[in-house]
Amino acid sequence: MPIRLKKLIGTVLLILLVIVYALVATTVAVARLGESGPVVHLLFFLLTGILWILPAMAIIKWLIIERKPKNG
């Protein structure tokens, strides 16, 4: 796969990840945390603010790793 195409796909995936993750986290917060106190809100948003990094790291790792051509 050409590197430019790979970077384009990775960039689009990262943008989609951030948008979808933010919408899901906010929807869960609104639906489940309405009656909770500020400490629960802080912990929820702290946790969800850190968790999106894991799939983003996987995408970035995929972008960096280059496959070696097979000798044939």
CHARMM internal coordinates of N, CA and C (Angstrom, degrees):
IC EDIT
DIST 1 N 1 CA 1.4501
DIST 1 CA 1 C 1.5272
ANGL 1 N 1 CA 1 C 108.52
DIST 1 C 2 N 1.3168
ANGL 1 CA 1 C 2 N 116.75
DIHE 1 N 1 CA 1 C 2 N 130.51
DIST 2 N 2 CA 1.4732
ANGL 1 C 2 N 2 CA 119.59
DIHE 1 CA 1 C 2 N 2 CA 178.23
DIST 2 CA 2 C 1.5326
ANGL 2 N 2 CA 2 C 110.97
DIHE 1 C 2 N 2 CA 2 C -60.88
DIST 2 C 3 N 1.3190
ANGL 2 CA 2 C 3 N 115.35
DIHE 2 N 2 CA 2 C 3 N 143.15
DIST 3 N 3 CA 1.4621
ANGL 2 C 3 N 3 CA 121.03
DIHE 2 CA 2 C 3 N 3 CA -175.51
DIST 3 CA 3 C 1.5341
ANGL 3 N 3 CA 3 C 111.97
DIHE 2 C 3 N 3 CA 3 C -62.74
DIST 3 C 4 N 1.3218
ANGL 3 CA 3 C 4 N 117.39
DIHE 3 N 3 CA 3 C 4 N -34.89
DIST 4 N 4 CA 1.4711
ANGL 3 C 4 N 4 CA 119.82
DIHE 3 CA 3 C 4 N 4 CA -179.54
DIST 4 CA 4 C 1.5283
ANGL 4 N 4 CA 4 C 110.57
DIHE 3 C 4 N 4 CA 4 C -66.26
DIST 4 C 5 N 1.3327
ANGL 4 CA 4 C 5 N 116.40
DIHE 4 N 4 CA 4 C 5 N -40.60
DIST 5 N 5 CA 1.4632
ANGL 4 C 5 N 5 CA 120.76
DIHE 4 CA 4 C 5 N 5 CA 178.29
DIST 5 CA 5 C 1.5223
ANGL 5 N 5 CA 5 C 110.10
DIHE 4 C 5 N 5 CA 5 C -66.54
DIST 5 C 6 N 1.3214
ANGL 5 CA 5 C 6 N 116.25
DIHE 5 N 5 CA 5 C 6 N -41.29
DIST 6 N 6 CA 1.4577
ANGL 5 C 6 N 6 CA 120.76
DIHE 5 CA 5 C 6 N 6 CA 179.10
DIST 6 CA 6 C 1.5283
ANGL 6 N 6 CA 6 C 111.18
DIHE 5 C 6 N 6 CA 6 C -61.88
DIST 6 C 7 N 1.3227
ANGL 6 CA 6 C 7 N 116.93
DIHE 6 N 6 CA 6 C 7 N -42.33
DIST 7 N 7 CA 1.4675
ANGL 6 C 7 N 7 CA 120.74
DIHE 6 CA 6 C 7 N 7 CA 178.71
DIST 7 CA 7 C 1.5277
ANGL 7 N 7 CA 7 C 111.26
DIHE 6 C 7 N 7 CA 7 C -66.85
DIST 7 C 8 N 1.3118
ANGL 7 CA 7 C 8 N 117.17
DIHE 7 N 7 CA 7 C 8 N -37.64
DIST 8 N 8 CA 1.4674
ANGL 7 C 8 N 8 CA 120.29
DIHE 7 CA 7 C 8 N 8 CA 177.65
DIST 8 CA 8 C 1.5243
ANGL 8 N 8 CA 8 C 110.34
DIHE 7 C 8 N 8 CA 8 C -63.93
DIST 8 C 9 N 1.3219
ANGL 8 CA 8 C 9 N 116.20
DIHE 8 N 8 CA 8 C 9 N -46.94
DIST 9 N 9 CA 1.4669
ANGL 8 C 9 N 9 CA 120.25
DIHE 8 CA 8 C 9 N 9 CA 179.26
DIST 9 CA 9 C 1.5259
ANGL 9 N 9 CA 9 C 110.29
DIHE 8 C 9 N 9 CA 9 C -61.93
DIST 9 C 10 N 1.3268
ANGL 9 CA 9 C 10 N 117.67
DIHE 9 N 9 CA 9 C 10 N -44.05
DIST 10 N 10 CA 1.4563
ANGL 9 C 10 N 10 CA 121.66
DIHE 9 CA 9 C 10 N 10 CA 179.13
DIST 10 CA 10 C 1.5182
ANGL 10 N 10 CA 10 C 112.46
DIHE 9 C 10 N 10 CA 10 C -62.45
DIST 10 C 11 N 1.3055
ANGL 10 CA 10 C 11 N 116.99
DIHE 10 N 10 CA 10 C 11 N -40.91
DIST 11 N 11 CA 1.4617
ANGL 10 C 11 N 11 CA 121.04
DIHE 10 CA 10 C 11 N 11 CA 178.85
DIST 11 CA 11 C 1.5206
ANGL 11 N 11 CA 11 C 111.18
DIHE 10 C 11 N 11 CA 11 C -64.37
DIST 11 C 12 N 1.3200
ANGL 11 CA 11 C 12 N 116.50
DIHE 11 N 11 CA 11 C 12 N -45.56
DIST 12 N 12 CA 1.4673
ANGL 11 C 12 N 12 CA 120.73
DIHE 11 CA 11 C 12 N 12 CA 178.60
DIST 12 CA 12 C 1.5276
ANGL 12 N 12 CA 12 C 110.03
DIHE 11 C 12 N 12 CA 12 C -62.67
DIST 12 C 13 N 1.3324
ANGL 12 CA 12 C 13 N 117.25
DIHE 12 N 12 CA 12 C 13 N -42.76
DIST 13 N 13 CA 1.4654
ANGL 12 C 13 N 13 CA 120.69
DIHE 12 CA 12 C 13 N 13 CA 178.72
DIST 13 CA 13 C 1.5294
ANGL 13 N 13 CA 13 C 111.92
DIHE 12 C 13 N 13 CA 13 C -61.99
DIST 13 C 14 N 1.3242
ANGL 13 CA 13 C 14 N 117.15
DIHE 13 N 13 CA 13 C 14 N -41.91
DIST 14 N 14 CA 1.4685
ANGL 13 C 14 N 14 CA 120.05
DIHE 13 CA 13 C 14 N 14 CA 178.54
DIST 14 CA 14 C 1.5222
ANGL 14 N 14 CA 14 C 112.03
DIHE 13 C 14 N 14 CA 14 C -64.41
DIST 14 C 15 N 1.3212
ANGL 14 CA 14 C 15 N 116.62
DIHE 14 N 14 CA 14 C 15 N -41.95
DIST 15 N 15 CA 1.4677
ANGL 14 C 15 N 15 CA 119.75
DIHE 14 CA 14 C 15 N 15 CA 178.98
DIST 15 CA 15 C 1.5198
ANGL 15 N 15 CA 15 C 110.62
DIHE 14 C 15 N 15 CA 15 C -64.90
DIST 15 C 16 N 1.3368
ANGL 15 CA 15 C 16 N 116.43
DIHE 15 N 15 CA 15 C 16 N -44.29
DIST 16 N 16 CA 1.4690
ANGL 15 C 16 N 16 CA 119.83
DIHE 15 CA 15 C 16 N 16 CA 177.89
DIST 16 CA 16 C 1.5249
ANGL 16 N 16 CA 16 C 111.41
DIHE 15 C 16 N 16 CA 16 C -63.42
DIST 16 C 17 N 1.3187
ANGL 16 CA 16 C 17 N 117.07
DIHE 16 N 16 CA 16 C 17 N -40.14
DIST 17 N 17 CA 1.4603
ANGL 16 C 17 N 17 CA 121.30
DIHE 16 CA 16 C 17 N 17 CA 178.16
DIST 17 CA 17 C 1.5212
ANGL 17 N 17 CA 17 C 110.98
DIHE 16 C 17 N 17 CA 17 C -58.40
DIST 17 C 18 N 1.3080
ANGL 17 CA 17 C 18 N 116.61
DIHE 17 N 17 CA 17 C 18 N -48.62
DIST 18 N 18 CA 1.4685
ANGL 17 C 18 N 18 CA 120.39
DIHE 17 CA 17 C 18 N 18 CA -177.94
DIST 18 CA 18 C 1.5268
ANGL 18 N 18 CA 18 C 111.12
DIHE 17 C 18 N 18 CA 18 C -63.88
DIST 18 C 19 N 1.3115
ANGL 18 CA 18 C 19 N 117.03
DIHE 18 N 18 CA 18 C 19 N -44.03
DIST 19 N 19 CA 1.4737
ANGL 18 C 19 N 19 CA 120.46
DIHE 18 CA 18 C 19 N 19 CA -179.00
DIST 19 CA 19 C 1.5198
ANGL 19 N 19 CA 19 C 111.05
DIHE 18 C 19 N 19 CA 19 C -64.81
DIST 19 C 20 N 1.3322
ANGL 19 CA 19 C 20 N 116.88
DIHE 19 N 19 CA 19 C 20 N -51.37
DIST 20 N 20 CA 1.4668
ANGL 19 C 20 N 20 CA 120.54
DIHE 19 CA 19 C 20 N 20 CA -177.91
DIST 20 CA 20 C 1.5221
ANGL 20 N 20 CA 20 C 110.80
DIHE 19 C 20 N 20 CA 20 C -64.56
DIST 20 C 21 N 1.3248
ANGL 20 CA 20 C 21 N 117.40
DIHE 20 N 20 CA 20 C 21 N -42.86
DIST 21 N 21 CA 1.4585
ANGL 20 C 21 N 21 CA 121.04
DIHE 20 CA 20 C 21 N 21 CA -179.26
DIST 21 CA 21 C 1.5280
ANGL 21 N 21 CA 21 C 110.87
DIHE 20 C 21 N 21 CA 21 C -62.92
DIST 21 C 22 N 1.3214
ANGL 21 CA 21 C 22 N 117.26
DIHE 21 N 21 CA 21 C 22 N -42.47
DIST 22 N 22 CA 1.4661
ANGL 21 C 22 N 22 CA 120.23
DIHE 21 CA 21 C 22 N 22 CA 179.31
DIST 22 CA 22 C 1.5228
ANGL 22 N 22 CA 22 C 111.21
DIHE 21 C 22 N 22 CA 22 C -64.45
DIST 22 C 23 N 1.3281
ANGL 22 CA 22 C 23 N 116.77
DIHE 22 N 22 CA 22 C 23 N -41.74
DIST 23 N 23 CA 1.4637
ANGL 22 C 23 N 23 CA 119.90
DIHE 22 CA 22 C 23 N 23 CA 178.74
DIST 23 CA 23 C 1.5265
ANGL 23 N 23 CA 23 C 111.66
DIHE 22 C 23 N 23 CA 23 C -64.88
DIST 23 C 24 N 1.3207
ANGL 23 CA 23 C 24 N 116.97
DIHE 23 N 23 CA 23 C 24 N -42.39
DIST 24 N 24 CA 1.4686
ANGL 23 C 24 N 24 CA 120.09
DIHE 23 CA 23 C 24 N 24 CA 179.52
DIST 24 CA 24 C 1.5279
ANGL 24 N 24 CA 24 C 110.75
DIHE 23 C 24 N 24 CA 24 C -66.57
DIST 24 C 25 N 1.3198
ANGL 24 CA 24 C 25 N 117.51
DIHE 24 N 24 CA 24 C 25 N -45.73
DIST 25 N 25 CA 1.4675
ANGL 24 C 25 N 25 CA 120.74
DIHE 24 CA 24 C 25 N 25 CA -179.82
DIST 25 CA 25 C 1.5222
ANGL 25 N 25 CA 25 C 111.35
DIHE 24 C 25 N 25 CA 25 C -61.90
DIST 25 C 26 N 1.3136
ANGL 25 CA 25 C 26 N 116.97
DIHE 25 N 25 CA 25 C 26 N -40.87
DIST 26 N 26 CA 1.4560
ANGL 25 C 26 N 26 CA 120.47
DIHE 25 CA 25 C 26 N 26 CA 179.59
DIST 26 CA 26 C 1.5226
ANGL 26 N 26 CA 26 C 111.27
DIHE 25 C 26 N 26 CA 26 C -68.89
DIST 26 C 27 N 1.3332
ANGL 26 CA 26 C 27 N 117.12
DIHE 26 N 26 CA 26 C 27 N -39.99
DIST 27 N 27 CA 1.4578
ANGL 26 C 27 N 27 CA 121.09
DIHE 26 CA 26 C 27 N 27 CA 178.66
DIST 27 CA 27 C 1.5252
ANGL 27 N 27 CA 27 C 110.67
DIHE 26 C 27 N 27 CA 27 C -63.92
DIST 27 C 28 N 1.3128
ANGL 27 CA 27 C 28 N 117.08
DIHE 27 N 27 CA 27 C 28 N -43.41
DIST 28 N 28 CA 1.4674
ANGL 27 C 28 N 28 CA 120.55
DIHE 27 CA 27 C 28 N 28 CA 177.48
DIST 28 CA 28 C 1.5217
ANGL 28 N 28 CA 28 C 110.12
DIHE 27 C 28 N 28 CA 28 C -63.63
DIST 28 C 29 N 1.3009
ANGL 28 CA 28 C 29 N 117.37
DIHE 28 N 28 CA 28 C 29 N -41.66
DIST 29 N 29 CA 1.4673
ANGL 28 C 29 N 29 CA 120.64
DIHE 28 CA 28 C 29 N 29 CA 179.70
DIST 29 CA 29 C 1.5211
ANGL 29 N 29 CA 29 C 111.40
DIHE 28 C 29 N 29 CA 29 C -62.46
DIST 29 C 30 N 1.3099
ANGL 29 CA 29 C 30 N 116.82
DIHE 29 N 29 CA 29 C 30 N -43.73
DIST 30 N 30 CA 1.4710
ANGL 29 C 30 N 30 CA 120.13
DIHE 29 CA 29 C 30 N 30 CA -179.35
DIST 30 CA 30 C 1.5250
ANGL 30 N 30 CA 30 C 110.51
DIHE 29 C 30 N 30 CA 30 C -67.31
DIST 30 C 31 N 1.3344
ANGL 30 CA 30 C 31 N 116.80
DIHE 30 N 30 CA 30 C 31 N -40.66
DIST 31 N 31 CA 1.4583
ANGL 30 C 31 N 31 CA 120.85
DIHE 30 CA 30 C 31 N 31 CA -176.14
DIST 31 CA 31 C 1.5322
ANGL 31 N 31 CA 31 C 112.84
DIHE 30 C 31 N 31 CA 31 C -74.54
DIST 31 C 32 N 1.3300
ANGL 31 CA 31 C 32 N 117.43
DIHE 31 N 31 CA 31 C 32 N -34.48
DIST 32 N 32 CA 1.4631
ANGL 31 C 32 N 32 CA 120.26
DIHE 31 CA 31 C 32 N 32 CA -171.60
DIST 32 CA 32 C 1.5232
ANGL 32 N 32 CA 32 C 115.05
DIHE 31 C 32 N 32 CA 32 C -108.88
DIST 32 C 33 N 1.3027
ANGL 32 CA 32 C 33 N 118.54
DIHE 32 N 32 CA 32 C 33 N -22.24
DIST 33 N 33 CA 1.4641
ANGL 32 C 33 N 33 CA 120.08
DIHE 32 CA 32 C 33 N 33 CA -171.09
DIST 33 CA 33 C 1.5244
ANGL 33 N 33 CA 33 C 113.78
DIHE 32 C 33 N 33 CA 33 C -108.47
DIST 33 C 34 N 1.3080
ANGL 33 CA 33 C 34 N 117.31
DIHE 33 N 33 CA 33 C 34 N 15.57
DIST 34 N 34 CA 1.4595
ANGL 33 C 34 N 34 CA 119.93
DIHE 33 CA 33 C 34 N 34 CA -176.83
DIST 34 CA 34 C 1.5144
ANGL 34 N 34 CA 34 C 114.06
DIHE 33 C 34 N 34 CA 34 C -59.88
DIST 34 C 35 N 1.3079
ANGL 34 CA 34 C 35 N 117.70
DIHE 34 N 34 CA 34 C 35 N -37.37
DIST 35 N 35 CA 1.4656
ANGL 34 C 35 N 35 CA 122.13
DIHE 34 CA 34 C 35 N 35 CA -176.99
DIST 35 CA 35 C 1.5244
ANGL 35 N 35 CA 35 C 112.75
DIHE 34 C 35 N 35 CA 35 C -99.92
DIST 35 C 36 N 1.3068
ANGL 35 CA 35 C 36 N 117.40
DIHE 35 N 35 CA 35 C 36 N 1.72
DIST 36 N 36 CA 1.4665
ANGL 35 C 36 N 36 CA 121.03
DIHE 35 CA 35 C 36 N 36 CA -176.92
DIST 36 CA 36 C 1.5235
ANGL 36 N 36 CA 36 C 111.30
DIHE 35 C 36 N 36 CA 36 C -81.89
DIST 36 C 37 N 1.3005
ANGL 36 CA 36 C 37 N 113.86
DIHE 36 N 36 CA 36 C 37 N 160.79
DIST 37 N 37 CA 1.4574
ANGL 36 C 37 N 37 CA 120.21
DIHE 36 CA 36 C 37 N 37 CA -179.45
DIST 37 CA 37 C 1.5186
ANGL 37 N 37 CA 37 C 112.42
DIHE 36 C 37 N 37 CA 37 C -82.65
DIST 37 C 38 N 1.3169
ANGL 37 CA 37 C 38 N 116.29
DIHE 37 N 37 CA 37 C 38 N 175.96
DIST 38 N 38 CA 1.4649
ANGL 37 C 38 N 38 CA 120.60
DIHE 37 CA 37 C 38 N 38 CA -177.38
DIST 38 CA 38 C 1.5284
ANGL 38 N 38 CA 38 C 113.85
DIHE 37 C 38 N 38 CA 38 C -65.80
DIST 38 C 39 N 1.3266
ANGL 38 CA 38 C 39 N 117.73
DIHE 38 N 38 CA 38 C 39 N -28.51
DIST 39 N 39 CA 1.4615
ANGL 38 C 39 N 39 CA 119.79
DIHE 38 CA 38 C 39 N 39 CA 179.52
DIST 39 CA 39 C 1.5251
ANGL 39 N 39 CA 39 C 110.20
DIHE 38 C 39 N 39 CA 39 C -68.38
DIST 39 C 40 N 1.3245
ANGL 39 CA 39 C 40 N 117.34
DIHE 39 N 39 CA 39 C 40 N -40.94
DIST 40 N 40 CA 1.4638
ANGL 39 C 40 N 40 CA 121.56
DIHE 39 CA 39 C 40 N 40 CA 177.58
DIST 40 CA 40 C 1.5276
ANGL 40 N 40 CA 40 C 109.86
DIHE 39 C 40 N 40 CA 40 C -64.11
DIST 40 C 41 N 1.3171
ANGL 40 CA 40 C 41 N 116.78
DIHE 40 N 40 CA 40 C 41 N -42.08
DIST 41 N 41 CA 1.4713
ANGL 40 C 41 N 41 CA 120.68
DIHE 40 CA 40 C 41 N 41 CA 177.24
DIST 41 CA 41 C 1.5224
ANGL 41 N 41 CA 41 C 110.42
DIHE 40 C 41 N 41 CA 41 C -60.93
DIST 41 C 42 N 1.3183
ANGL 41 CA 41 C 42 N 116.29
DIHE 41 N 41 CA 41 C 42 N -45.61
DIST 42 N 42 CA 1.4605
ANGL 41 C 42 N 42 CA 120.65
DIHE 41 CA 41 C 42 N 42 CA 179.61
DIST 42 CA 42 C 1.5301
ANGL 42 N 42 CA 42 C 110.98
DIHE 41 C 42 N 42 CA 42 C -59.69
DIST 42 C 43 N 1.3156
ANGL 42 CA 42 C 43 N 116.70
DIHE 42 N 42 CA 42 C 43 N -47.57
DIST 43 N 43 CA 1.4608
ANGL 42 C 43 N 43 CA 120.41
DIHE 42 CA 42 C 43 N 43 CA -179.65
DIST 43 CA 43 C 1.5272
ANGL 43 N 43 CA 43 C 112.02
DIHE 42 C 43 N 43 CA 43 C -64.51
DIST 43 C 44 N 1.3365
ANGL 43 CA 43 C 44 N 116.54
DIHE 43 N 43 CA 43 C 44 N -41.28
DIST 44 N 44 CA 1.4603
ANGL 43 C 44 N 44 CA 119.97
DIHE 43 CA 43 C 44 N 44 CA 179.90
DIST 44 CA 44 C 1.5293
ANGL 44 N 44 CA 44 C 111.00
DIHE 43 C 44 N 44 CA 44 C -62.66
DIST 44 C 45 N 1.3039
ANGL 44 CA 44 C 45 N 116.84
DIHE 44 N 44 CA 44 C 45 N -49.59
DIST 45 N 45 CA 1.4619
ANGL 44 C 45 N 45 CA 119.38
DIHE 44 CA 44 C 45 N 45 CA -177.79
DIST 45 CA 45 C 1.5272
ANGL 45 N 45 CA 45 C 112.36
DIHE 44 C 45 N 45 CA 45 C -72.41
DIST 45 C 46 N 1.3139
ANGL 45 CA 45 C 46 N 117.68
DIHE 45 N 45 CA 45 C 46 N -28.22
DIST 46 N 46 CA 1.4589
ANGL 45 C 46 N 46 CA 120.46
DIHE 45 CA 45 C 46 N 46 CA 173.57
DIST 46 CA 46 C 1.5282
ANGL 46 N 46 CA 46 C 109.88
DIHE 45 C 46 N 46 CA 46 C -65.89
DIST 46 C 47 N 1.3217
ANGL 46 CA 46 C 47 N 116.22
DIHE 46 N 46 CA 46 C 47 N -46.77
DIST 47 N 47 CA 1.4671
ANGL 46 C 47 N 47 CA 120.93
DIHE 46 CA 46 C 47 N 47 CA 179.97
DIST 47 CA 47 C 1.5247
ANGL 47 N 47 CA 47 C 111.16
DIHE 46 C 47 N 47 CA 47 C -65.42
DIST 47 C 48 N 1.3132
ANGL 47 CA 47 C 48 N 117.68
DIHE 47 N 47 CA 47 C 48 N -48.58
DIST 48 N 48 CA 1.4661
ANGL 47 C 48 N 48 CA 119.57
DIHE 47 CA 47 C 48 N 48 CA -178.69
DIST 48 CA 48 C 1.5292
ANGL 48 N 48 CA 48 C 111.46
DIHE 47 C 48 N 48 CA 48 C -70.10
DIST 48 C 49 N 1.3179
ANGL 48 CA 48 C 49 N 116.92
DIHE 48 N 48 CA 48 C 49 N -26.07
DIST 49 N 49 CA 1.4529
ANGL 48 C 49 N 49 CA 119.74
DIHE 48 CA 48 C 49 N 49 CA 176.78
DIST 49 CA 49 C 1.5189
ANGL 49 N 49 CA 49 C 112.85
DIHE 48 C 49 N 49 CA 49 C -71.59
DIST 49 C 50 N 1.3182
ANGL 49 CA 49 C 50 N 116.16
DIHE 49 N 49 CA 49 C 50 N -23.33
DIST 50 N 50 CA 1.4611
ANGL 49 C 50 N 50 CA 120.56
DIHE 49 CA 49 C 50 N 50 CA 178.82
DIST 50 CA 50 C 1.5260
ANGL 50 N 50 CA 50 C 111.62
DIHE 49 C 50 N 50 CA 50 C -94.64
DIST 50 C 51 N 1.3276
ANGL 50 CA 50 C 51 N 118.02
DIHE 50 N 50 CA 50 C 51 N -33.36
DIST 51 N 51 CA 1.4655
ANGL 50 C 51 N 51 CA 121.68
DIHE 50 CA 50 C 51 N 51 CA -174.28
DIST 51 CA 51 C 1.5237
ANGL 51 N 51 CA 51 C 114.46
DIHE 50 C 51 N 51 CA 51 C -63.65
DIST 51 C 52 N 1.3086
ANGL 51 CA 51 C 52 N 119.00
DIHE 51 N 51 CA 51 C 52 N -29.15
DIST 52 N 52 CA 1.4638
ANGL 51 C 52 N 52 CA 119.88
DIHE 51 CA 51 C 52 N 52 CA -178.53
DIST 52 CA 52 C 1.5256
ANGL 52 N 52 CA 52 C 111.86
DIHE 51 C 52 N 52 CA 52 C -66.74
DIST 52 C 53 N 1.3254
ANGL 52 CA 52 C 53 N 115.82
DIHE 52 N 52 CA 52 C 53 N -16.69
DIST 53 N 53 CA 1.4570
ANGL 52 C 53 N 53 CA 119.80
DIHE 52 CA 52 C 53 N 53 CA -179.07
DIST 53 CA 53 C 1.5303
ANGL 53 N 53 CA 53 C 111.77
DIHE 52 C 53 N 53 CA 53 C -66.86
DIST 53 C 54 N 1.3343
ANGL 53 CA 53 C 54 N 117.98
DIHE 53 N 53 CA 53 C 54 N -32.24
DIST 54 N 54 CA 1.4669
ANGL 53 C 54 N 54 CA 120.76
DIHE 53 CA 53 C 54 N 54 CA -177.69
DIST 54 CA 54 C 1.5297
ANGL 54 N 54 CA 54 C 112.65
DIHE 53 C 54 N 54 CA 54 C -61.52
DIST 54 C 55 N 1.3351
ANGL 54 CA 54 C 55 N 119.57
DIHE 54 N 54 CA 54 C 55 N -53.05
DIST 55 N 55 CA 1.4679
ANGL 54 C 55 N 55 CA 117.16
DIHE 54 CA 54 C 55 N 55 CA 177.20
DIST 55 CA 55 C 1.5289
ANGL 55 N 55 CA 55 C 112.46
DIHE 54 C 55 N 55 CA 55 C -67.49
DIST 55 C 56 N 1.3245
ANGL 55 CA 55 C 56 N 117.42
DIHE 55 N 55 CA 55 C 56 N -30.94
DIST 56 N 56 CA 1.4693
ANGL 55 C 56 N 56 CA 119.61
DIHE 55 CA 55 C 56 N 56 CA 177.39
DIST 56 CA 56 C 1.5223
ANGL 56 N 56 CA 56 C 110.49
DIHE 55 C 56 N 56 CA 56 C -65.10
DIST 56 C 57 N 1.3283
ANGL 56 CA 56 C 57 N 116.95
DIHE 56 N 56 CA 56 C 57 N -38.51
DIST 57 N 57 CA 1.4610
ANGL 56 C 57 N 57 CA 120.29
DIHE 56 CA 56 C 57 N 57 CA 177.32
DIST 57 CA 57 C 1.5245
ANGL 57 N 57 CA 57 C 111.05
DIHE 56 C 57 N 57 CA 57 C -63.94
DIST 57 C 58 N 1.3298
ANGL 57 CA 57 C 58 N 116.95
DIHE 57 N 57 CA 57 C 58 N -38.09
DIST 58 N 58 CA 1.4627
ANGL 57 C 58 N 58 CA 120.04
DIHE 57 CA 57 C 58 N 58 CA 178.58
DIST 58 CA 58 C 1.5245
ANGL 58 N 58 CA 58 C 111.13
DIHE 57 C 58 N 58 CA 58 C -64.49
DIST 58 C 59 N 1.3194
ANGL 58 CA 58 C 59 N 116.65
DIHE 58 N 58 CA 58 C 59 N -40.61
DIST 59 N 59 CA 1.4691
ANGL 58 C 59 N 59 CA 120.35
DIHE 58 CA 58 C 59 N 59 CA 178.63
DIST 59 CA 59 C 1.5242
ANGL 59 N 59 CA 59 C 109.92
DIHE 58 C 59 N 59 CA 59 C -65.60
DIST 59 C 60 N 1.3159
ANGL 59 CA 59 C 60 N 117.27
DIHE 59 N 59 CA 59 C 60 N -44.52
DIST 60 N 60 CA 1.4602
ANGL 59 C 60 N 60 CA 121.04
DIHE 59 CA 59 C 60 N 60 CA -179.51
DIST 60 CA 60 C 1.5303
ANGL 60 N 60 CA 60 C 110.85
DIHE 59 C 60 N 60 CA 60 C -65.30
DIST 60 C 61 N 1.3275
ANGL 60 CA 60 C 61 N 116.77
DIHE 60 N 60 CA 60 C 61 N -38.94
DIST 61 N 61 CA 1.4629
ANGL 60 C 61 N 61 CA 119.98
DIHE 60 CA 60 C 61 N 61 CA 176.89
DIST 61 CA 61 C 1.5258
ANGL 61 N 61 CA 61 C 109.88
DIHE 60 C 61 N 61 CA 61 C -61.78
DIST 61 C 62 N 1.3430
ANGL 61 CA 61 C 62 N 117.26
DIHE 61 N 61 CA 61 C 62 N -42.01
DIST 62 N 62 CA 1.4597
ANGL 61 C 62 N 62 CA 121.17
DIHE 61 CA 61 C 62 N 62 CA 177.90
DIST 62 CA 62 C 1.5273
ANGL 62 N 62 CA 62 C 110.47
DIHE 61 C 62 N 62 CA 62 C -61.71
DIST 62 C 63 N 1.3298
ANGL 62 CA 62 C 63 N 116.87
DIHE 62 N 62 CA 62 C 63 N -36.30
DIST 63 N 63 CA 1.4592
ANGL 62 C 63 N 63 CA 120.75
DIHE 62 CA 62 C 63 N 63 CA 179.43
DIST 63 CA 63 C 1.5269
ANGL 63 N 63 CA 63 C 111.72
DIHE 62 C 63 N 63 CA 63 C -67.58
DIST 63 C 64 N 1.3087
ANGL 63 CA 63 C 64 N 117.05
DIHE 63 N 63 CA 63 C 64 N -37.26
DIST 64 N 64 CA 1.4554
ANGL 63 C 64 N 64 CA 121.04
DIHE 63 CA 63 C 64 N 64 CA -174.26
DIST 64 CA 64 C 1.5283
ANGL 64 N 64 CA 64 C 112.36
DIHE 63 C 64 N 64 CA 64 C -78.60
DIST 64 C 65 N 1.3241
ANGL 64 CA 64 C 65 N 116.76
DIHE 64 N 64 CA 64 C 65 N -39.76
DIST 65 N 65 CA 1.4569
ANGL 64 C 65 N 65 CA 120.47
DIHE 64 CA 64 C 65 N 65 CA -174.88
DIST 65 CA 65 C 1.5298
ANGL 65 N 65 CA 65 C 110.36
DIHE 64 C 65 N 65 CA 65 C -70.67
DIST 65 C 66 N 1.3052
ANGL 65 CA 65 C 66 N 114.94
DIHE 65 N 65 CA 65 C 66 N 127.51
DIST 66 N 66 CA 1.4642
ANGL 65 C 66 N 66 CA 120.39
DIHE 65 CA 65 C 66 N 66 CA 177.20
DIST 66 CA 66 C 1.5174
ANGL 66 N 66 CA 66 C 108.83
DIHE 65 C 66 N 66 CA 66 C -106.92
DIST 66 C 67 N 1.3090
ANGL 66 CA 66 C 67 N 115.22
DIHE 66 N 66 CA 66 C 67 N 134.46
DIST 67 N 67 CA 1.4637
ANGL 66 C 67 N 67 CA 119.69
DIHE 66 CA 66 C 67 N 67 CA 176.44
DIST 67 CA 67 C 1.5143
ANGL 67 N 67 CA 67 C 108.87
DIHE 66 C 67 N 67 CA 67 C -76.96
DIST 67 C 68 N 1.3161
ANGL 67 CA 67 C 68 N 115.43
DIHE 67 N 67 CA 67 C 68 N 137.65
DIST 68 N 68 CA 1.4556
ANGL 67 C 68 N 68 CA 120.01
DIHE 67 CA 67 C 68 N 68 CA 178.41
DIST 68 CA 68 C 1.5254
ANGL 68 N 68 CA 68 C 108.56
DIHE 67 C 68 N 68 CA 68 C -84.80
DIST 68 C 69 N 1.3086
ANGL 68 CA 68 C 69 N 116.17
DIHE 68 N 68 CA 68 C 69 N 135.96
DIST 69 N 69 CA 1.4669
ANGL 68 C 69 N 69 CA 118.09
DIHE 68 CA 68 C 69 N 69 CA -179.35
DIST 69 CA 69 C 1.5233
ANGL 69 N 69 CA 69 C 110.80
DIHE 68 C 69 N 69 CA 69 C -66.01
DIST 69 C 70 N 1.3293
ANGL 69 CA 69 C 70 N 114.20
DIHE 69 N 69 CA 69 C 70 N 144.94
DIST 70 N 70 CA 1.4655
ANGL 69 C 70 N 70 CA 119.77
DIHE 69 CA 69 C 70 N 70 CA 179.03
DIST 70 CA 70 C 1.5328
ANGL 70 N 70 CA 70 C 109.56
DIHE 69 C 70 N 70 CA 70 C -76.88
DIST 70 C 71 N 1.2791
ANGL 70 CA 70 C 71 N 114.23
DIHE 70 N 70 CA 70 C 71 N 136.03
DIST 71 N 71 CA 1.4869
ANGL 70 C 71 N 71 CA 119.06
DIHE 70 CA 70 C 71 N 71 CA 175.54
DIST 71 CA 71 C 1.5148
ANGL 71 N 71 CA 71 C 107.46
DIHE 70 C 71 N 71 CA 71 C -85.89
DIST 71 C 72 N 1.2950
ANGL 71 CA 71 C 72 N 116.42
DIHE 71 N 71 CA 71 C 72 N 119.93
DIST 72 N 72 CA 1.4356
ANGL 71 C 72 N 72 CA 117.04
DIHE 71 CA 71 C 72 N 72 CA -174.91
DIST 72 CA 72 C 1.4393
ANGL 72 N 72 CA 72 C 110.90
DIHE 71 C 72 N 72 CA 72 C -137.48
END
COOR INIT
IC SEED 1 N 1 CA 1 C
IC BUILD
